[in-house]
Amino acid sequence: MKKKSERRNLPVWGQKEEFVRTLKENQMVMVTGETGSGKTTQIPQFVLEAMMDEIPSSDDQWLIGCTQPHRVAAMTAARRVAEEMDVKLGEEVGYTVRFEDLSSPRTVLKYLTDVMLLKEAMVDPLFLRYKVIIVDEVHDRSLATDLLISILNRTLISRPDLKLVVMSATLQVFNKRYFRGAPLIKVPSGRLLHPVEILYTREPVMDYLESAISKVIQIHTCEPPGDVLVFLTGEEEIEQACSRIVRSLGDQVTVVPLYSSLPPALQHKIFDPTPPPHSVRKIIVSTNVAETSLSMDGIVYVVDPGFSKQKNYSYLTTDELWFVSRISQASAYQRAGRAGRKCFRLYTEKTFNDFMDKEIPEILRSNLVKTVLTLKRLGVEDLTYFEYIDPPSTRMLFRGMEDLFHLGAMDDQGNLTNIGHMMESLEEPL
């Protein structure tokens, strides 16, 4: 009963009837709502209930898939939904991520990464196992997310019985023309009564790592109880910050890191409840994976230095490098949305106003070898006329094809060789 009442308190619950009705009447539905509105856990359950009402006694095996850009998000959402449905994880509700498939023939709702669904498409290009596919966190604009949306958009024509739900925390990604005028459902913010207070610095910060550590210590010393989420750019910074916070505050706090190379068991420590006594405060120090993909209870304060590590490709040098760069305004809003009470931005308001509106999609700043390889393995013949959400330049596509040709993975007709079929395509992020 408690789980049911918790579900009813989520902002998305108020849109349940509208969503179910819209899904029945349309092949594609778009949903937007802030992080924490309940989209990731509730919309798949709404779909499942609707499907069971529609085909209650069918003997045919059918499946609802919900994709996430990150492994830890897919695993966490599946666990949460299994708890809410009071079923064993891996039975009716399961997940599939790289190196781990916790699903069974009984599974009707499966969470999986975008990359894993693309891999399934190489064997099952029409997604025949699925009745409904939900693509979550579309605003992430990862390579895999963009390619998956494009492939599914094409598949809907051949599979009129397949339904697609596209979900995002922001409206910016919804191009009405690209999504063929699909209806949009807006989930209202749950923060109208308790808006987050945004606090800027008066002067620019010279060392954002030092400033972030100092701000955490100040929050613990001066602010009321509540957990803290700190955004940093990578493993080295995160480990340094964690050790210094522990050195300063000792057993007054529980400090938990989150980054890609951390083992899954340690990644899931961010969801552990804060241990007694109640004076102990949990501090999570994370990369930008915590912006939207994960729902963490108890976060009251967010510390946002305004940086993230982003991949960029140089056409001239052919190098793909990771740079620490300023985030976008969209990312800053997402980070602030994680806070229950206050967001401490370690930059001035003028600096924020100078941020880009949104991130540049990964497909426009990446080496496209793996993109070309993925699309070719999915049966796309003409890469230049493929319907991308944001088309990459023709020369970047040709560079990717040239690289595959020189590797012996593609022949002079643009077809994959045996080597090409054996090569790994897209990688799965955290």
C-alpha positions as CSV (number, residue, x, y, z in Angstrom):
1,M,0.0,0.0,0.0
2,K,2.9,2.3,0.8
3,K,4.3,1.9,-2.7
4,K,0.9,2.6,-4.2
5,S,0.6,5.9,-2.2
6,E,4.1,6.9,-3.2
7,R,3.3,6.4,-6.8
8,R,0.1,8.5,-6.6
9,N,2.2,11.3,-5.1
10,L,4.4,11.5,-8.2
11,P,3.6,14.4,-10.7
12,V,3.3,12.0,-13.6
13,W,0.4,10.1,-11.9
14,G,-1.9,13.0,-12.7
15,Q,-1.3,12.4,-16.5
16,K,-1.9,8.6,-16.4
17,E,-5.4,8.6,-18.0
18,E,-4.4,11.2,-20.6
19,F,-1.2,9.2,-21.5
20,V,-3.0,5.8,-21.7
21,R,-5.7,7.3,-23.9
22,T,-3.2,9.1,-26.2
23,L,-1.1,5.9,-26.5
24,K,-4.1,3.9,-27.6
25,E,-5.0,6.5,-30.3
26,N,-1.4,7.1,-31.6
27,Q,1.6,5.1,-32.8
28,M,4.0,7.5,-31.2
29,V,3.7,9.7,-28.1
30,M,6.2,12.2,-26.7
31,V,6.4,12.9,-22.9
32,T,8.3,15.6,-21.2
33,G,8.7,16.2,-17.5
34,E,11.4,17.3,-15.0
35,T,13.8,14.8,-13.4
36,G,12.0,13.3,-10.4
37,S,8.5,13.5,-12.0
38,G,8.4,9.7,-12.1
39,K,8.5,9.2,-15.9
40,T,11.2,6.5,-15.9
41,T,9.4,4.2,-13.4
42,Q,5.7,5.0,-13.9
43,I,5.2,5.4,-17.7
44,P,6.4,1.8,-18.4
45,Q,4.0,0.6,-15.8
46,F,1.1,2.6,-17.3
47,V,2.0,1.0,-20.7
48,L,2.1,-2.5,-19.1
49,E,-1.3,-2.0,-17.5
50,A,-2.7,-0.8,-20.8
51,M,-1.2,-3.7,-22.8
52,M,-2.6,-6.3,-20.3
53,D,-6.1,-4.8,-20.6
54,E,-5.8,-4.9,-24.3
55,I,-4.5,-8.5,-24.7
56,P,-5.2,-10.1,-21.3
57,S,-5.4,-13.7,-22.5
58,S,-3.0,-13.7,-25.4
59,D,-0.6,-16.7,-25.6
60,D,1.8,-14.8,-27.7
61,Q,5.0,-13.7,-26.1
62,W,5.3,-9.9,-26.0
63,L,7.6,-7.4,-24.4
64,I,7.7,-3.7,-23.4
65,G,11.2,-2.2,-23.6
66,C,12.4,0.9,-21.9
67,T,15.9,2.2,-22.8
68,Q,18.3,4.2,-20.8
69,P,21.6,5.8,-21.9
70,H,23.4,4.5,-18.9
71,R,23.8,1.0,-17.3
72,V,23.4,2.0,-13.8
73,A,20.1,3.8,-14.6
74,A,18.7,0.8,-16.4
75,M,19.5,-1.5,-13.5
76,T,18.2,0.9,-10.9
77,A,14.9,1.6,-12.6
78,A,14.3,-2.2,-13.1
79,R,14.9,-2.8,-9.4
80,R,12.6,0.0,-8.4
81,V,9.7,-1.1,-10.7
82,A,10.1,-4.7,-9.6
83,E,9.7,-3.6,-6.0
84,E,6.6,-1.5,-6.8
85,M,5.0,-4.3,-8.7
86,D,6.0,-6.8,-5.9
87,V,7.6,-9.2,-8.3
88,K,11.1,-10.8,-8.3
89,L,13.6,-8.9,-10.4
90,G,14.5,-11.0,-13.4
91,E,11.0,-12.5,-13.8
92,E,8.1,-10.2,-15.0
93,V,10.5,-7.2,-14.8
94,G,14.1,-7.4,-15.8
95,Y,17.1,-5.6,-17.4
96,T,19.7,-6.2,-20.0
97,V,23.1,-4.3,-19.9
98,R,26.5,-5.2,-21.2
99,F,27.8,-8.5,-19.7
100,E,24.5,-9.0,-17.7
101,D,21.1,-10.1,-18.7
102,L,18.7,-10.4,-15.8
103,S,15.5,-11.3,-17.7
104,S,13.6,-14.5,-18.4
105,P,10.9,-15.9,-20.8
106,R,8.4,-14.5,-18.3
107,T,9.7,-10.9,-18.6
108,V,7.1,-8.5,-20.0
109,L,8.9,-5.2,-19.0
110,K,12.6,-4.9,-19.7
111,Y,14.9,-2.0,-19.0
112,L,18.0,-1.9,-21.2
113,T,20.6,0.5,-22.5
114,D,20.2,2.1,-25.9
115,V,23.3,0.2,-27.1
116,M,21.8,-3.2,-26.1
117,L,18.6,-2.5,-28.0
118,L,20.7,-1.5,-31.1
119,K,22.5,-4.8,-30.8
120,E,19.2,-6.6,-30.6
121,A,18.2,-4.8,-33.8
122,M,21.1,-6.3,-35.7
123,V,19.4,-9.7,-35.2
124,D,15.8,-8.5,-35.1
125,P,15.7,-5.3,-37.3
126,L,11.9,-5.0,-37.0
127,F,11.9,-5.4,-33.1
128,L,9.4,-8.1,-33.5
129,R,9.7,-9.1,-29.8
130,Y,8.3,-5.7,-28.7
131,K,4.8,-4.3,-28.6
132,V,6.0,-0.9,-27.2
133,I,9.4,0.6,-27.0
134,I,10.0,3.6,-24.6
135,V,13.2,5.6,-25.3
136,D,14.0,7.6,-22.1
137,E,16.4,10.5,-21.5
138,V,16.3,11.5,-25.2
139,H,17.8,14.9,-24.1
140,D,21.0,13.1,-23.4
141,R,21.7,13.1,-27.2
142,S,24.2,10.3,-27.0
143,L,25.2,8.6,-30.2
144,A,23.3,5.5,-29.3
145,T,20.2,7.4,-28.3
146,D,20.1,9.4,-31.6
147,L,20.7,6.4,-33.8
148,L,18.1,4.3,-31.9
149,I,15.4,7.0,-32.4
150,S,16.3,7.2,-36.1
151,I,16.1,3.5,-36.5
152,L,12.8,3.2,-34.6
153,N,11.3,6.1,-36.6
154,R,12.0,4.2,-39.8
155,T,10.8,0.9,-38.3
156,L,7.3,2.3,-37.4
157,I,6.4,2.5,-41.1
158,S,7.0,-1.3,-41.5
159,R,5.5,-2.1,-38.1
160,P,2.2,-0.3,-37.7
161,D,1.5,-2.4,-34.6
162,L,4.6,-1.2,-32.8
163,K,4.2,1.8,-30.6
164,L,7.0,4.2,-29.6
165,V,7.1,6.5,-26.5
166,V,9.9,9.2,-26.5
167,M,10.6,10.8,-23.1
168,S,12.8,13.8,-22.3
169,A,13.4,16.1,-19.3
170,T,13.4,19.0,-21.7
171,L,11.3,20.2,-24.6
172,Q,14.2,21.3,-26.7
173,V,14.8,17.9,-28.3
174,F,11.3,17.5,-29.6
175,N,11.4,18.5,-33.3
176,K,7.7,18.2,-34.3
177,R,8.6,17.7,-38.0
178,Y,11.1,14.9,-37.2
179,F,8.7,13.2,-34.8
180,R,5.9,13.4,-37.4
181,G,3.6,15.6,-35.3
182,A,3.3,13.1,-32.5
183,P,1.2,14.3,-29.6
184,L,3.1,15.7,-26.6
185,I,2.2,15.2,-23.0
186,K,3.7,17.6,-20.5
187,V,4.1,16.4,-16.9
188,P,3.8,19.4,-14.6
189,S,6.6,20.3,-12.2
190,G,6.3,19.0,-8.7
191,R,8.2,22.0,-7.4
192,L,5.6,24.7,-7.7
193,L,5.1,24.8,-3.9
194,H,8.8,24.3,-3.0
195,P,11.0,25.8,-5.7
196,V,14.7,25.3,-5.6
197,E,16.8,28.3,-4.5
198,I,19.6,29.1,-7.0
199,L,22.7,30.7,-5.5
200,Y,25.5,32.1,-7.7
201,T,28.9,33.3,-6.7
202,R,29.6,37.0,-6.7
203,E,33.0,36.7,-8.4
204,P,34.3,34.1,-10.8
205,V,35.9,31.0,-9.2
206,M,39.6,30.4,-10.0
207,D,39.7,26.7,-8.9
208,Y,36.4,24.9,-9.2
209,L,37.6,21.7,-7.5
210,E,38.8,23.6,-4.4
211,S,35.7,25.7,-4.4
212,A,33.5,22.6,-4.6
213,I,35.2,20.9,-1.6
214,S,35.0,24.1,0.4
215,K,31.3,24.5,-0.4
216,V,30.5,20.9,0.7
217,I,32.3,21.6,4.1
218,Q,30.4,24.9,4.4
219,I,27.0,23.2,3.7
220,H,27.7,20.5,6.3
221,T,28.7,23.1,8.9
222,C,26.0,25.8,8.2
223,E,23.0,24.2,6.6
224,P,20.2,22.0,8.0
225,P,20.2,18.2,7.5
226,G,20.0,16.8,4.0
227,D,22.2,14.9,1.6
228,V,24.5,16.7,-0.9
229,L,25.2,16.0,-4.6
230,V,28.4,17.4,-6.1
231,F,29.1,17.4,-9.8
232,L,32.7,17.0,-10.9
233,T,34.3,15.9,-14.3
234,G,36.0,12.6,-13.8
235,E,37.5,9.8,-11.6
236,E,40.7,11.7,-10.5
237,E,38.8,14.8,-9.4
238,I,36.1,12.7,-7.7
239,E,38.5,10.5,-5.7
240,Q,40.5,13.6,-4.7
241,A,37.4,15.4,-3.5
242,C,36.1,12.3,-1.6
243,S,39.3,11.8,0.3
244,R,39.6,15.5,1.2
245,I,36.0,15.7,2.4
246,V,36.5,12.6,4.5
247,R,39.7,14.0,5.9
248,S,38.0,17.2,6.9
249,L,34.7,15.9,8.2
250,G,35.5,12.3,9.2
251,D,32.6,10.1,10.4
252,Q,30.2,13.1,10.3
253,V,29.6,12.2,6.7
254,T,29.3,9.2,4.3
255,V,31.0,10.1,1.1
256,V,30.1,8.1,-2.1
257,P,31.7,8.4,-5.5
258,L,30.1,7.7,-8.9
259,Y,31.9,7.4,-12.2
260,S,32.2,5.0,-15.1
261,S,35.1,2.8,-14.1
262,L,33.6,2.1,-10.6
263,P,32.4,-1.5,-10.2
264,P,28.6,-1.8,-10.3
265,A,28.4,-2.8,-6.6
266,L,30.1,0.4,-5.6
267,Q,28.0,2.5,-8.0
268,H,24.8,1.3,-6.3
269,K,26.0,2.6,-2.9
270,I,24.6,6.0,-3.9
271,F,21.2,4.4,-3.3
272,D,22.0,3.1,0.2
273,P,20.0,5.0,2.9
274,T,22.1,7.3,5.1
275,P,23.1,5.3,8.1
276,P,22.2,6.3,11.7
277,P,22.8,8.5,13.5
278,H,20.7,11.2,11.7
279,S,23.5,13.7,12.2
280,V,25.5,11.8,9.5
281,R,25.1,13.4,6.1
282,K,25.5,11.5,2.8
283,I,27.6,13.3,0.1
284,I,27.5,11.9,-3.4
285,V,30.3,13.1,-5.7
286,S,29.4,12.3,-9.3
287,T,30.1,12.9,-13.0
288,N,27.2,14.3,-15.1
289,V,25.5,10.8,-15.2
290,A,23.7,12.0,-12.1
291,E,22.1,15.0,-13.9
292,T,19.0,13.1,-15.0
293,S,19.3,9.4,-15.3
294,L,19.2,8.5,-11.7
295,S,16.6,9.2,-9.0
296,M,18.3,9.6,-5.6
297,D,16.1,10.1,-2.5
298,G,17.2,12.6,0.1
299,I,19.2,15.1,-2.0
300,V,18.6,18.5,-0.5
301,Y,21.7,20.4,-1.8
302,V,23.5,20.4,-5.1
303,V,26.9,21.9,-5.8
304,D,27.4,22.7,-9.4
305,P,30.9,23.9,-10.6
306,G,29.6,24.3,-14.2
307,F,32.0,21.9,-15.9
308,S,31.8,18.4,-17.5
309,K,34.1,16.3,-19.5
310,Q,33.1,16.2,-23.2
311,K,34.3,14.3,-26.2
312,N,35.4,16.2,-29.3
313,Y,36.8,15.0,-32.6
314,S,39.4,16.9,-34.7
315,Y,38.9,16.3,-38.4
316,L,42.4,17.5,-39.2
317,T,44.3,15.4,-36.7
318,T,41.7,12.5,-36.6
319,D,42.0,12.5,-32.8
320,E,39.1,12.1,-30.5
321,L,39.9,13.8,-27.2
322,W,38.1,14.5,-23.9
323,F,38.1,18.1,-22.7
324,V,36.8,19.7,-19.5
325,S,34.3,22.2,-20.9
326,R,31.6,24.5,-19.7
327,I,28.2,22.8,-19.5
328,S,25.1,24.2,-21.2
329,Q,22.2,26.1,-19.6
330,A,20.0,22.9,-20.1
331,S,22.5,20.9,-18.1
332,A,22.6,23.5,-15.4
333,Y,18.8,23.4,-15.1
334,Q,19.0,19.6,-14.9
335,R,21.6,19.7,-12.1
336,A,19.5,22.3,-10.1
337,G,16.5,20.0,-10.6
338,R,18.3,17.3,-8.5
339,A,18.1,19.6,-5.4
340,G,15.4,19.5,-2.9
341,R,16.1,23.0,-1.5
342,K,19.2,24.8,-2.7
343,C,21.6,24.7,-5.7
344,F,25.0,26.3,-5.2
345,R,26.3,27.3,-8.6
346,L,30.0,28.0,-8.4
347,Y,29.9,30.6,-11.1
348,T,28.4,34.0,-11.6
349,E,24.9,34.7,-13.1
350,K,26.7,36.4,-16.0
351,T,28.7,33.3,-16.7
352,F,25.5,31.2,-16.7
353,N,23.9,33.6,-19.2
354,D,27.0,33.0,-21.5
355,F,26.5,29.2,-21.5
356,M,25.2,27.6,-24.7
357,D,21.4,26.9,-24.5
358,K,22.0,23.1,-24.9
359,E,24.8,20.6,-25.5
360,I,26.0,19.8,-29.0
361,P,24.7,16.3,-29.9
362,E,27.4,13.7,-29.6
363,I,27.0,12.7,-33.3
364,L,28.3,16.1,-34.4
365,R,31.5,16.0,-32.3
366,S,32.6,12.4,-32.7
367,N,34.6,10.1,-34.9
368,L,31.9,8.4,-36.9
369,V,33.6,5.0,-37.5
370,K,31.4,3.3,-35.0
371,T,28.4,5.1,-36.2
372,V,29.0,4.0,-39.8
373,L,29.7,0.5,-38.6
374,T,26.5,0.4,-36.5
375,L,24.3,1.7,-39.3
376,K,25.8,-0.7,-41.9
377,R,25.2,-3.6,-39.6
378,L,21.6,-2.4,-39.2
379,G,21.2,-2.6,-43.0
380,V,21.3,1.2,-43.8
381,E,22.8,1.4,-47.4
382,D,22.9,5.1,-48.1
383,L,24.3,6.9,-45.0
384,T,24.0,10.4,-46.4
385,Y,20.2,10.1,-46.9
386,F,19.5,8.4,-43.6
387,E,17.1,10.4,-41.4
388,Y,19.2,11.6,-38.5
389,I,17.8,13.9,-35.9
390,D,20.8,16.1,-36.5
391,P,22.7,15.0,-39.7
392,P,26.5,14.9,-39.4
393,S,28.5,16.4,-42.2
394,T,29.0,14.3,-45.3
395,R,32.8,14.6,-45.0
396,M,32.7,13.2,-41.5
397,L,30.6,10.2,-42.7
398,F,33.1,9.7,-45.6
399,R,36.0,9.8,-43.2
400,G,34.4,7.1,-41.1
401,M,33.9,5.0,-44.2
402,E,37.5,5.6,-45.3
403,D,38.8,4.5,-41.9
404,L,36.8,1.3,-42.1
405,F,38.1,0.6,-45.6
406,H,41.7,1.0,-44.5
407,L,41.0,-1.3,-41.6
408,G,39.7,-4.0,-44.0
409,A,36.2,-3.7,-42.5
410,M,34.5,-2.3,-45.6
411,D,35.0,-3.1,-49.3
412,D,35.1,-0.5,-52.2
413,Q,31.4,-0.9,-52.7
414,G,30.7,0.3,-49.2
415,N,29.7,-3.1,-47.9
416,L,31.0,-4.6,-44.6
417,T,33.5,-7.4,-44.9
418,N,33.7,-10.3,-42.5
419,I,36.1,-8.2,-40.4
420,G,33.5,-5.4,-40.3
421,H,30.8,-7.8,-39.1
422,M,33.1,-9.0,-36.3
423,M,34.1,-5.5,-35.1
424,E,32.5,-4.0,-32.0
425,S,30.2,-1.1,-32.8
426,L,29.0,1.4,-30.2
427,E,30.2,1.2,-26.6
428,E,27.9,1.3,-23.6
429,P,28.4,4.2,-21.2
430,L,28.2,4.0,-17.4
